[in-house]
């Protein structure tokens, strides 16, 4: 797979496009299929721990959590759940850059970027404010 990771904005957007307004009729097999299609579309199965966490915390029911876990189970967490002190230091450095736009930086985005930098990966994100 390519040296890029998917941001939560990509995972969430694809999920919402597939699920529609209700998750009631969807199965874990559906969620796995959505994930595999997304992996194929972007040519990577890589995410980082903050992306995994951002997605999980969005679940509003036990059923939605099961679907989210099935979906996320298709992705590879490249940092193996280990966010290092140097990742936090890099996130702080990124966060202290004053943006050219009037939008504030987001903690999660800075941390995702920091971990991606450690692994020399690009980040695929739909958020136009995502730190570069």
N, CA, C and O atoms as a MOPAC input file, in Angstrom:
PM7 MOZYME 1SCF
protein

 N      0.84200 1    -1.18700 1     0.00000 1
 C      0.00000 1     0.00000 1     0.00000 1
 C      0.88900 1     1.25500 1     0.00000 1
 O      2.04600 1     1.21500 1     0.42000 1
 N      0.32800 1     2.34500 1    -0.47300 1
 C      1.05300 1     3.61200 1    -0.58500 1
 C      1.36400 1     4.19600 1     0.77500 1
 O      0.77300 1     3.79300 1     1.77700 1
 N      2.28800 1     5.14400 1     0.82000 1
 C      2.70100 1     5.80700 1     2.04800 1
 C      1.77900 1     6.98800 1     2.33300 1
 O      2.20500 1     8.14300 1     2.31100 1
 N      0.54100 1     6.69100 1     2.59500 1
 C     -0.41300 1     7.73100 1     2.97200 1
 C     -1.38800 1     7.14800 1     3.97300 1
 O     -1.63300 1     5.94200 1     4.00100 1
 N     -1.93700 1     8.02500 1     4.79100 1
 C     -2.93800 1     7.61000 1     5.76300 1
 C     -4.24000 1     8.35300 1     5.47500 1
 O     -4.24900 1     9.42200 1     4.86400 1
 N     -5.31800 1     7.76400 1     5.92500 1
 C     -6.62400 1     8.38400 1     5.75900 1
 C     -7.00000 1     9.10000 1     7.04900 1
 O     -6.87200 1     8.54700 1     8.14100 1
 N     -7.45800 1    10.32100 1     6.91000 1
 C     -7.93600 1    11.10000 1     8.04500 1
 C     -9.38400 1    10.71100 1     8.34600 1
 O    -10.07800 1    10.13500 1     7.50900 1
 N     -9.81200 1    11.03700 1     9.54300 1
 C    -11.18700 1    10.72500 1     9.93600 1
 C    -12.21000 1    11.40400 1     9.02900 1
 O    -13.30400 1    10.87500 1     8.83100 1
 N    -11.86900 1    12.56600 1     8.47700 1
 C    -12.81200 1    13.24000 1     7.57900 1
 C    -13.13900 1    12.37300 1     6.36500 1
 O    -14.26500 1    12.40300 1     5.86700 1
 N    -12.17600 1    11.61200 1     5.89400 1
 C    -12.38600 1    10.71900 1     4.75300 1
 C    -13.22000 1     9.51400 1     5.18100 1
 O    -14.16500 1     9.12800 1     4.49300 1
 N    -12.86700 1     8.92800 1     6.31500 1
 C    -13.61900 1     7.76900 1     6.80700 1
 C    -15.07100 1     8.12800 1     7.08600 1
 O    -15.97900 1     7.38400 1     6.71600 1
 N    -15.29100 1     9.26000 1     7.73300 1
 C    -16.65000 1     9.67900 1     8.09700 1
 C    -17.45800 1    10.02000 1     6.85500 1
 O    -18.62200 1     9.63100 1     6.75500 1
 N    -16.87200 1    10.73100 1     5.91700 1
 C    -17.58500 1    11.10600 1     4.70000 1
 C    -18.04100 1     9.86900 1     3.92500 1
 O    -19.18500 1     9.79800 1     3.47700 1
 N    -17.14900 1     8.90600 1     3.77100 1
 C    -17.49600 1     7.69100 1     3.04000 1
 C    -18.57800 1     6.90900 1     3.77800 1
 O    -19.51900 1     6.40600 1     3.16400 1
 N    -18.44100 1     6.81100 1     5.09000 1
 C    -19.42100 1     6.12800 1     5.94600 1
 C    -20.80500 1     6.75100 1     5.76800 1
 O    -21.78700 1     6.04200 1     5.54800 1
 N    -20.87500 1     8.06200 1     5.86300 1
 C    -22.16800 1     8.76100 1     5.75400 1
 C    -22.77800 1     8.61400 1     4.36900 1
 O    -23.99300 1     8.47500 1     4.22800 1
 N    -21.91700 1     8.64600 1     3.33200 1
 C    -22.41800 1     8.46400 1     1.96600 1
 C    -23.05600 1     7.09000 1     1.79000 1
 O    -24.05700 1     6.95400 1     1.08600 1
 N    -22.48500 1     6.08100 1     2.42200 1
 C    -23.00000 1     4.72300 1     2.29200 1
 C    -24.19800 1     4.48900 1     3.20100 1
 O    -25.18700 1     3.89400 1     2.77500 1
 N    -24.12600 1     4.94300 1     4.43500 1
 C    -25.14000 1     4.62300 1     5.43900 1
 C    -26.43700 1     5.38500 1     5.24300 1
 O    -27.51400 1     4.87400 1     5.55000 1
 N    -26.34100 1     6.58900 1     4.74100 1
 C    -27.54000 1     7.40400 1     4.62700 1
 C    -27.98900 1     7.91400 1     5.99100 1
 O    -27.16700 1     8.14300 1     6.87800 1
 N    -29.28700 1     8.08800 1     6.15200 1
 C    -29.82800 1     8.67300 1     7.37800 1
 C    -29.93100 1     7.69600 1     8.54400 1
 O    -30.00400 1     8.12200 1     9.69600 1
 N    -29.93900 1     6.41100 1     8.26800 1
 C    -30.14500 1     5.43500 1     9.33500 1
 C    -29.21100 1     4.24600 1     9.16300 1
 O    -28.98100 1     3.77500 1     8.04900 1
 N    -28.68300 1     3.77200 1    10.27400 1
 C    -27.82600 1     2.59100 1    10.26400 1
 C    -28.58100 1     1.32000 1    10.65100 1
 O    -27.99900 1     0.23600 1    10.68300 1
 N    -29.85400 1     1.44900 1    10.94100 1
 C    -30.64100 1     0.34300 1    11.49500 1
 C    -30.61500 1    -0.91200 1    10.62500 1
 O    -30.56600 1    -2.02200 1    11.15400 1
 N    -30.64700 1    -0.75900 1     9.32300 1
 C    -30.73700 1    -1.91600 1     8.43300 1
 C    -29.38600 1    -2.43400 1     7.95700 1
 O    -29.32800 1    -3.40900 1     7.20700 1
 N    -28.31900 1    -1.80700 1     8.37400 1
 C    -26.98600 1    -2.19400 1     7.91100 1
 C    -26.36800 1    -3.22500 1     8.84800 1
 O    -26.67600 1    -3.26900 1    10.03900 1
 N    -25.48800 1    -4.05400 1     8.28400 1
 C    -24.83200 1    -5.11700 1     9.04600 1
 C    -23.33000 1    -4.86900 1     9.13600 1
 O    -22.78800 1    -3.99300 1     8.46300 1
 N    -22.67900 1    -5.64600 1     9.97100 1
 C    -21.21900 1    -5.52600 1    10.06400 1
 C    -20.56500 1    -5.91200 1     8.73600 1
 O    -19.51300 1    -5.37500 1     8.39000 1
 N    -21.16700 1    -6.82300 1     7.99900 1
 C    -20.64300 1    -7.18200 1     6.67400 1
 C    -20.70100 1    -5.97700 1     5.74000 1
 O    -19.78100 1    -5.74700 1     4.95500 1
 N    -21.78600 1    -5.21100 1     5.82900 1
 C    -21.88600 1    -3.98700 1     5.02500 1
 C    -20.76600 1    -3.01700 1     5.40100 1
 O    -20.10500 1    -2.45500 1     4.52800 1
 N    -20.55900 1    -2.82600 1     6.69000 1
 C    -19.53700 1    -1.88500 1     7.15900 1
 C    -18.14700 1    -2.30900 1     6.69300 1
 O    -17.34700 1    -1.46700 1     6.28600 1
 N    -17.85400 1    -3.60500 1     6.75000 1
 C    -16.55800 1    -4.09300 1     6.26200 1
 C    -16.42100 1    -3.84900 1     4.75900 1
 O    -15.34800 1    -3.47800 1     4.28200 1
 N    -17.50200 1    -4.05800 1     4.02300 1
 C    -17.47700 1    -3.82900 1     2.56700 1
 C    -17.22800 1    -2.35300 1     2.25700 1
 O    -16.47200 1    -2.03000 1     1.34100 1
 N    -17.86200 1    -1.45700 1     3.02000 1
 C    -17.62800 1    -0.02000 1     2.82100 1
 C    -16.15400 1     0.30700 1     3.02900 1
 O    -15.55200 1     1.03500 1     2.23900 1
 N    -15.58300 1    -0.23300 1     4.09200 1
 C    -14.17600 1     0.03200 1     4.39900 1
 C    -13.27500 1    -0.48600 1     3.28300 1
 O    -12.35800 1     0.21000 1     2.85000 1
 N    -13.53100 1    -1.69000 1     2.82400 1
 C    -12.69300 1    -2.25900 1     1.76800 1
 C    -12.80100 1    -1.47200 1     0.47300 1
 O    -11.81400 1    -1.32800 1    -0.24800 1
 N    -13.98700 1    -0.96100 1     0.17100 1
 C    -14.14500 1    -0.11800 1    -1.01900 1
 C    -13.36700 1     1.18400 1    -0.86100 1
 O    -12.75200 1     1.65900 1    -1.81600 1
 N    -13.38900 1     1.76000 1     0.33100 1
 C    -12.64600 1     2.99300 1     0.59200 1
 C    -11.14300 1     2.75200 1     0.48500 1
 O    -10.42000 1     3.57800 1    -0.07200 1
 N    -10.68100 1     1.64600 1     1.00400 1
 C     -9.26700 1     1.27800 1     0.91400 1
 C     -8.85700 1     1.15400 1    -0.54900 1
 O     -7.80400 1     1.65100 1    -0.94800 1
 N     -9.67500 1     0.50200 1    -1.33000 1
 C     -9.39900 1     0.34500 1    -2.76200 1
 C     -9.38600 1     1.70800 1    -3.46600 1
 O     -8.51300 1     1.97900 1    -4.28900 1
 N    -10.33900 1     2.54000 1    -3.14100 1
 C    -10.45500 1     3.85800 1    -3.76100 1
 C     -9.20600 1     4.71800 1    -3.53300 1
 O     -8.73400 1     5.38600 1    -4.45300 1
 N     -8.67600 1     4.69900 1    -2.31300 1
 C     -7.53800 1     5.55700 1    -1.97400 1
 C     -6.19600 1     4.83200 1    -1.99600 1
 O     -5.15200 1     5.46400 1    -1.83700 1
 N     -6.21100 1     3.52700 1    -2.19000 1
 C     -4.97100 1     2.78300 1    -2.28700 1
 C     -4.19100 1     2.70000 1    -0.98300 1
 O     -2.96800 1     2.56000 1    -0.99800 1
 N     -4.89200 1     2.78600 1     0.14400 1
 C     -4.23600 1     2.63200 1     1.43500 1
 C     -5.23000 1     2.15100 1     2.47700 1
 O     -6.41800 1     2.47300 1     2.43900 1
 N     -4.69900 1     1.36700 1     3.41100 1
 C     -5.50500 1     0.90000 1     4.53800 1
 C     -4.99000 1     1.49800 1     5.84000 1
 O     -5.38900 1     1.06200 1     6.92000 1
 N     -4.11700 1     2.48300 1     5.75200 1
 C     -3.43600 1     3.03400 1     6.92800 1
 C     -4.21400 1     4.18100 1     7.57000 1
 O     -4.68200 1     5.10200 1     6.90100 1
 N     -4.33300 1     4.08500 1     8.89900 1
 C     -4.84000 1     5.17400 1     9.71800 1
 C     -3.93000 1     5.26500 1    10.93900 1
 O     -3.03500 1     4.43800 1    11.11400 1
 N     -4.15800 1     6.26400 1    11.77600 1
 C     -3.40400 1     6.39900 1    13.02400 1
 C     -4.38700 1     6.39700 1    14.19400 1
 O     -5.59000 1     6.58500 1    14.01200 1
 N     -3.85700 1     6.18200 1    15.38300 1
 C     -4.68800 1     6.05100 1    16.58200 1
 C     -5.69900 1     7.18700 1    16.75800 1
 O     -6.86100 1     6.90400 1    17.05000 1
 N     -5.31300 1     8.46800 1    16.59400 1
 C     -6.32400 1     9.52000 1    16.77000 1
 C     -7.48300 1     9.42000 1    15.77400 1
 O     -8.61100 1     9.77900 1    16.11200 1
 N     -7.22800 1     8.94600 1    14.57300 1
 C     -8.30200 1     8.76900 1    13.58500 1
 C     -9.25000 1     7.67900 1    14.06900 1
 O    -10.47000 1     7.83800 1    14.02000 1
 N     -8.68800 1     6.58500 1    14.53000 1
 C     -9.50000 1     5.48900 1    15.07600 1
 C    -10.36700 1     6.00000 1    16.21600 1
 O    -11.56800 1     5.73000 1    16.25500 1
 N     -9.77200 1     6.72600 1    17.13100 1
 C    -10.49500 1     7.24800 1    18.28800 1
 C    -11.57300 1     8.24500 1    17.88300 1
 O    -12.69200 1     8.19400 1    18.39500 1
 N    -11.24000 1     9.15800 1    16.95800 1
 C    -12.23100 1    10.14400 1    16.50500 1
 C    -13.45100 1     9.45400 1    15.91100 1
 O    -14.57700 1     9.91400 1    16.09900 1
 N    -13.23500 1     8.35400 1    15.19700 1
 C    -14.35900 1     7.64700 1    14.58500 1
 C    -15.19100 1     6.93400 1    15.64200 1
 O    -16.41900 1     7.02300 1    15.62300 1
 N    -14.54700 1     6.23300 1    16.55600 1
 C    -15.25600 1     5.46600 1    17.58200 1
 C    -16.12200 1     6.36100 1    18.46600 1
 O    -17.24600 1     5.99400 1    18.80700 1
 N    -15.60800 1     7.52700 1    18.83500 1
 C    -16.35900 1     8.38300 1    19.75700 1
 C    -17.62600 1     8.95400 1    19.11600 1
 O    -18.45500 1     9.54200 1    19.81000 1
 N    -17.77900 1     8.78800 1    17.81900 1
 C    -18.97800 1     9.26800 1    17.14700 1
 C    -20.16000 1     8.31500 1    17.23500 1
 O    -21.27600 1     8.68300 1    16.86600 1
 N    -19.93600 1     7.10400 1    17.71600 1
 C    -21.02300 1     6.11700 1    17.78700 1
 C    -22.07500 1     6.53900 1    18.79800 1
 O    -21.75300 1     6.94900 1    19.91300 1
 N    -23.33900 1     6.43400 1    18.39600 1
 C    -24.45400 1     6.86700 1    19.24500 1
 C    -25.28200 1     5.71900 1    19.81000 1
 O    -26.20800 1     5.94600 1    20.58800 1
 N    -24.95500 1     4.48600 1    19.42400 1
 C    -25.69200 1     3.32800 1    19.93000 1
 C    -24.77300 1     2.11600 1    19.89300 1
 O    -23.71100 1     2.14600 1    19.27200 1
 N    -25.19400 1     1.05200 1    20.56600 1
 C    -24.41000 1    -0.18800 1    20.55600 1
 C    -24.30700 1    -0.74500 1    19.13700 1
 O    -23.25200 1    -1.23800 1    18.73800 1
 N    -25.39900 1    -0.66800 1    18.37700 1
 C    -25.38800 1    -1.15300 1    16.99600 1
 C    -24.40600 1    -0.33600 1    16.15100 1
 O    -23.62400 1    -0.89700 1    15.38400 1
 N    -24.45100 1     0.97600 1    16.29600 1
 C    -23.53400 1     1.83000 1    15.53600 1
 C    -22.08200 1     1.55500 1    15.93200 1
 O    -21.19700 1     1.57700 1    15.07700 1
 N    -21.83200 1     1.29900 1    17.19700 1
 C    -20.48000 1     0.98000 1    17.64000 1
 C    -20.00000 1    -0.32800 1    17.02000 1
 O    -18.84600 1    -0.42200 1    16.59900 1
 N    -20.86800 1    -1.33900 1    16.95700 1
 C    -20.48900 1    -2.60900 1    16.31300 1
 C    -20.15700 1    -2.39000 1    14.84100 1
 O    -19.18400 1    -2.94200 1    14.32900 1
 N    -20.96400 1    -1.58900 1    14.17000 1
 C    -20.68200 1    -1.29100 1    12.76000 1
 C    -19.36000 1    -0.53400 1    12.62000 1
 O    -18.55900 1    -0.82800 1    11.73300 1
 N    -19.14400 1     0.43100 1    13.49300 1
 C    -17.89800 1     1.21000 1    13.45300 1
 C    -16.69200 1     0.31400 1    13.68300 1
 O    -15.67600 1     0.45700 1    13.00400 1
 N    -16.79200 1    -0.60300 1    14.62800 1
 C    -15.68400 1    -1.51800 1    14.90100 1
 C    -15.40900 1    -2.43600 1    13.71100 1
 O    -14.25200 1    -2.72600 1    13.40800 1
 N    -16.46000 1    -2.89300 1    13.03800 1
 C    -16.28100 1    -3.72100 1    11.83900 1
 C    -15.61600 1    -2.91200 1    10.73100 1
 O    -14.71500 1    -3.40000 1    10.04900 1
 N    -16.06400 1    -1.68700 1    10.56100 1
 C    -15.50600 1    -0.77300 1     9.55500 1
 C    -14.02600 1    -0.52100 1     9.84400 1
 O    -13.17400 1    -0.69900 1     8.97300 1
 N    -13.73600 1    -0.11000 1    11.06600 1
 C    -12.36200 1     0.21300 1    11.44200 1
 C    -11.45100 1    -1.00000 1    11.44500 1
 O    -10.24000 1    -0.87300 1    11.26100 1
 N    -12.02600 1    -2.17400 1    11.65100 1
 C    -11.23400 1    -3.39800 1    11.67300 1
 C    -10.55200 1    -3.71300 1    10.35500 1
 O     -9.63200 1    -4.53000 1    10.31600 1
 N    -10.98300 1    -3.08400 1     9.28600 1
 C    -10.37400 1    -3.30500 1     7.97100 1
 C     -9.13800 1    -2.43800 1     7.75800 1
 O     -8.36700 1    -2.66300 1     6.82400 1
 N     -8.95500 1    -1.45100 1     8.62500 1
 C     -7.83000 1    -0.53100 1     8.49200 1
 C     -6.68200 1    -0.95900 1     9.39300 1
 O     -6.88200 1    -1.66000 1    10.38400 1
 N     -5.49200 1    -0.53300 1     9.03900 1
 C     -4.27900 1    -0.83700 1     9.79000 1
 C     -3.86700 1     0.42200 1    10.53500 1
 O     -3.66100 1     1.47100 1     9.92400 1
 N     -3.74700 1     0.32200 1    11.85200 1
 C     -3.29700 1     1.46000 1    12.65800 1
 C     -1.77800 1     1.42200 1    12.67000 1
 O     -1.18000 1     0.60600 1    13.37200 1
 N     -1.15100 1     2.30100 1    11.89300 1
 C      0.29200 1     2.18700 1    11.66200 1
 C      1.13300 1     2.48200 1    12.89600 1
 O      2.27600 1     2.03100 1    12.97700 1
 N      0.60100 1     3.22000 1    13.85000 1
 C      1.36000 1     3.50800 1    15.06800 1
 C      1.08100 1     2.49100 1    16.17600 1
 O      1.58900 1     2.62500 1    17.28900 1
 N      0.27400 1     1.47600 1    15.86800 1
 C     -0.04300 1     0.40100 1    16.82300 1
 C     -0.50800 1     0.92600 1    18.17100 1
 O     -0.22800 1     0.31500 1    19.20200 1
 N     -1.21300 1     2.05000 1    18.17600 1
 C     -1.73400 1     2.60600 1    19.41700 1
 C     -0.69600 1     3.32300 1    20.25900 1
 O     -0.97300 1     3.69900 1    21.39800 1
 N      0.48500 1     3.51500 1    19.71600 1
 C      1.55900 1     4.16100 1    20.47500 1
 C      1.78300 1     5.58300 1    19.97200 1
 O      2.44700 1     5.81300 1    18.96100 1
 N      1.21100 1     6.51800 1    20.70500 1
 C      1.44800 1     7.93200 1    20.44200 1
 C      2.62000 1     8.32500 1    21.34600 1
 O      2.51800 1     8.27400 1    22.57100 1
 N      3.70500 1     8.70600 1    20.73400 1
 C      4.95100 1     8.96500 1    21.46300 1
 C      5.04000 1    10.40200 1    21.95600 1
 O      4.37700 1    11.28800 1    21.41700 1
 N      5.85900 1    10.63500 1    22.97900 1
 C      6.08100 1    12.02000 1    23.42200 1
 C      6.51900 1    12.93700 1    22.27700 1
 O      6.12600 1    14.10200 1    22.22800 1
 N      7.32500 1    12.41500 1    21.36500 1
 C      7.76500 1    13.26000 1    20.24000 1
 C      6.61000 1    13.60500 1    19.30100 1
 O      6.65300 1    14.63300 1    18.62400 1
 N      5.56000 1    12.74400 1    19.25200 1
 C      4.37300 1    13.07200 1    18.45400 1
 C      3.66100 1    14.27800 1    19.06300 1
 O      3.22000 1    15.17800 1    18.34700 1
 N      3.55500 1    14.28500 1    20.38900 1
 C      2.92600 1    15.41800 1    21.07500 1
 C      3.74500 1    16.69700 1    20.87400 1
 O      3.18600 1    17.77800 1    20.69000 1
 N      5.06100 1    16.56300 1    20.91000 1
 C      5.93200 1    17.73000 1    20.68400 1
 C      5.76600 1    18.26400 1    19.26400 1
 O      5.69800 1    19.47500 1    19.05200 1
 N      5.70300 1    17.36200 1    18.30500 1
 C      5.49800 1    17.76200 1    16.90900 1
 C      4.10400 1    18.37200 1    16.72400 1
 O      3.94800 1    19.35100 1    15.99500 1
 N      3.09600 1    17.79800 1    17.38000 1
 C      1.74500 1    18.36200 1    17.30300 1
 C      1.73000 1    19.78400 1    17.86300 1
 O      1.07100 1    20.66300 1    17.30700 1
 N      2.44600 1    20.01000 1    18.94900 1
 C      2.53800 1    21.35100 1    19.51800 1
 C      3.21700 1    22.30800 1    18.54300 1
 O      2.76600 1    23.43800 1    18.35500 1
 N      4.30800 1    21.84700 1    17.92400 1
 C      5.01100 1    22.68800 1    16.94400 1
 C      4.07500 1    23.06700 1    15.79900 1
 O      4.01600 1    24.22600 1    15.38700 1
 N      3.34700 1    22.07800 1    15.29300 1
 C      2.40300 1    22.32500 1    14.19800 1
 C      1.29700 1    23.26400 1    14.66200 1
 O      0.91200 1    24.18600 1    13.94200 1
 N      0.79200 1    23.02900 1    15.85800 1
 C     -0.29100 1    23.84800 1    16.39600 1
 C      0.10700 1    25.29000 1    16.65200 1
 O     -0.74500 1    26.17800 1    16.65700 1
 N      1.39000 1    25.53100 1    16.86400 1
 C      1.84500 1    26.89100 1    17.13400 1
 C      2.07300 1    27.71000 1    15.87200 1
 O      2.33300 1    28.91100 1    15.94500 1
 N      1.97700 1    27.06800 1    14.72500 1
 C      2.06400 1    27.83800 1    13.48000 1
 C      0.79400 1    28.66800 1    13.34100 1
 O     -0.31200 1    28.14500 1    13.47200 1
 N      0.95000 1    29.91900 1    13.08500 1
 C     -0.22000 1    30.78600 1    12.90400 1
 C     -0.72700 1    30.57600 1    11.47900 1
 O      0.01600 1    30.78400 1    10.51900 1
 N     -1.98900 1    30.16500 1    11.33600 1
 C     -2.52100 1    29.86900 1     9.99700 1
 C     -2.76000 1    31.13500 1     9.19400 1
 O     -2.95100 1    32.22100 1     9.74200 1
 N     -2.74500 1    30.96200 1     7.88000 1
 C     -3.02900 1    32.08100 1     6.96900 1
 C     -4.52800 1    32.34600 1     6.88100 1
 O     -4.95400 1    33.41100 1     6.43400 1
 N     -5.31000 1    31.38200 1     7.30300 1
 C     -6.76800 1    31.51100 1     7.24900 1
 C     -7.28700 1    31.92100 1     8.62300 1
 O     -6.54800 1    31.84800 1     9.60500 1
 N     -8.52600 1    32.34400 1     8.70900 1
 C     -9.07200 1    32.72800 1    10.01800 1
 C     -9.52500 1    31.52800 1    10.86300 1
 O    -10.16600 1    31.72000 1    11.89600 1
 N     -9.21000 1    30.31700 1    10.44900 1
 C     -9.66300 1    29.12400 1    11.15800 1
 C     -8.62600 1    28.64700 1    12.16100 1
 O     -7.42400 1    28.68900 1    11.90000 1
 N     -9.10100 1    28.19900 1    13.29500 1
 C     -8.21700 1    27.67000 1    14.34100 1
 C     -7.74100 1    26.26800 1    13.96100 1
 O     -8.42900 1    25.53100 1    13.25500 1
 N     -6.55900 1    25.92100 1    14.44000 1
 C     -6.06300 1    24.57200 1    14.27000 1
 C     -6.79100 1    23.66000 1    15.25400 1
 O     -7.25700 1    24.11000 1    16.30000 1
 N     -6.88400 1    22.39400 1    14.91500 1
 C     -7.55800 1    21.40600 1    15.75600 1
 C     -6.52400 1    20.45100 1    16.34600 1
 O     -5.62200 1    19.99300 1    15.64500 1
 N     -6.66000 1    20.15500 1    17.62800 1
 C     -5.73600 1    19.26000 1    18.30700 1
 C     -5.59100 1    17.93200 1    17.56500 1
 O     -4.47600 1    17.49700 1    17.27800 1
 N     -6.71700 1    17.29300 1    17.25700 1
 C     -6.67200 1    15.99200 1    16.59400 1
 C     -5.94500 1    16.04300 1    15.26900 1
 O     -5.15800 1    15.15000 1    14.95700 1
 N     -6.19900 1    17.08000 1    14.48300 1
 C     -5.53600 1    17.22000 1    13.18700 1
 C     -4.03200 1    17.39600 1    13.34400 1
 O     -3.25100 1    16.82600 1    12.58300 1
 N     -3.62900 1    18.18800 1    14.33500 1
 C     -2.19400 1    18.39400 1    14.57700 1
 C     -1.52600 1    17.08700 1    14.98200 1
 O     -0.40600 1    16.80400 1    14.55700 1
 N     -2.20600 1    16.28800 1    15.79900 1
 C     -1.64500 1    15.01000 1    16.23200 1
 C     -1.60800 1    14.00200 1    15.08400 1
 O     -0.63500 1    13.26100 1    14.94500 1
 N     -2.64400 1    13.96900 1    14.27300 1
 C     -2.64600 1    13.09000 1    13.09500 1
 C     -1.48200 1    13.45500 1    12.18800 1
 O     -0.75200 1    12.57600 1    11.73100 1
 N     -1.30500 1    14.73200 1    11.92500 1
 C     -0.20200 1    15.19100 1    11.07100 1
 C      1.14800 1    14.81100 1    11.68500 1
 O      2.04600 1    14.36600 1    10.97100 1
 N      1.29600 1    14.98100 1    12.99500 1
 C      2.55900 1    14.66700 1    13.66200 1
 C      2.90900 1    13.18000 1    13.51500 1
 O      4.05300 1    12.83800 1    13.21600 1
 N      1.93200 1    12.30900 1    13.72400 1
 C      2.18800 1    10.87200 1    13.59600 1
 C      2.47700 1    10.51500 1    12.13900 1
 O      3.36200 1     9.70700 1    11.86000 1
 N      1.74000 1    11.10900 1    11.22400 1
 C      1.99800 1    10.88200 1     9.79700 1
 C      3.42200 1    11.31100 1     9.44500 1
 O      4.11000 1    10.62700 1     8.68700 1
 N      3.85800 1    12.43100 1     9.99000 1
 C      5.22900 1    12.88600 1     9.73800 1
 C      6.24400 1    11.86100 1    10.23800 1
 O      7.24100 1    11.59500 1     9.56800 1
 N      5.99100 1    11.28500 1    11.41700 1
 C      6.91800 1    10.28100 1    11.96900 1
 C      7.06000 1     9.10100 1    11.01900 1
 O      8.14900 1     8.54200 1    10.88400 1
 N      5.98100 1     8.71900 1    10.36400 1
 C      6.01000 1     7.58100 1     9.45700 1
 C      6.25600 1     7.99000 1     8.00400 1
 O      6.18000 1     7.15900 1     7.09800 1
 N      6.55000 1     9.27000 1     7.78900 1
 C      6.82800 1     9.79600 1     6.43800 1
 C      5.67300 1     9.50800 1     5.48200 1
 O      5.87300 1     9.05700 1     4.35400 1
 N      4.46600 1     9.77900 1     5.96000 1
 C      3.24700 1     9.55100 1     5.17200 1
 C      2.54500 1    10.86500 1     4.87200 1
 O      2.60100 1    11.81500 1     5.65300 1
 N      1.89000 1    10.89700 1     3.73100 1
 C      0.97200 1    11.98400 1     3.42800 1
 C     -0.35900 1    11.66300 1     4.10100 1
 O     -0.63800 1    10.51000 1     4.42900 1
 N     -1.17100 1    12.68900 1     4.30000 1
 C     -2.49200 1    12.50200 1     4.89100 1
 C     -3.53900 1    12.85900 1     3.84700 1
 O     -3.51200 1    13.94800 1     3.27300 1
 N     -4.46100 1    11.93500 1     3.60500 1
 C     -5.60300 1    12.19500 1     2.73700 1
 C     -6.70300 1    12.71900 1     3.64700 1
 O     -7.20500 1    11.99500 1     4.50800 1
 N     -7.07700 1    13.98100 1     3.45300 1
 C     -8.08900 1    14.61400 1     4.30700 1
 C     -8.99700 1    15.47200 1     3.44900 1
 O     -8.55900 1    16.08100 1     2.47300 1
 N    -10.26700 1    15.51300 1     3.82300 1
 C    -11.21600 1    16.37500 1     3.12800 1
 C    -11.31600 1    17.74900 1     3.79400 1
 O    -11.84900 1    18.68500 1     3.19900 1
 N    -10.82000 1    17.87300 1     4.99500 1
 C    -10.83300 1    19.13400 1     5.72600 1
 C     -9.80900 1    20.07400 1     5.09400 1
 O     -8.60700 1    19.81400 1     5.15300 1
 N    -10.27300 1    21.14200 1     4.50400 1
 C     -9.36900 1    22.08300 1     3.82800 1
 C     -8.46600 1    22.82300 1     4.80200 1
 O     -7.47600 1    23.43200 1     4.39700 1
 N     -8.81000 1    22.77000 1     6.09800 1
 C     -7.98400 1    23.42600 1     7.11200 1
 C     -6.95200 1    22.49400 1     7.71000 1
 O     -6.22300 1    22.88600 1     8.62100 1
 N     -6.87400 1    21.26100 1     7.21500 1
 C     -5.94900 1    20.28600 1     7.78200 1
 C     -4.51800 1    20.80300 1     7.65300 1
 O     -4.13400 1    21.28900 1     6.58900 1
 N     -3.71400 1    20.70600 1     8.73600 1
 C     -2.35200 1    21.23400 1     8.67500 1
 C     -1.47300 1    20.47900 1     7.67900 1
 O     -1.53300 1    19.25400 1     7.57300 1
 N     -0.68000 1    21.21900 1     6.97400 1
 C      0.24500 1    20.63400 1     5.98200 1
 C      1.62400 1    20.47900 1     6.54400 1
 O      2.52400 1    20.00500 1     5.85000 1

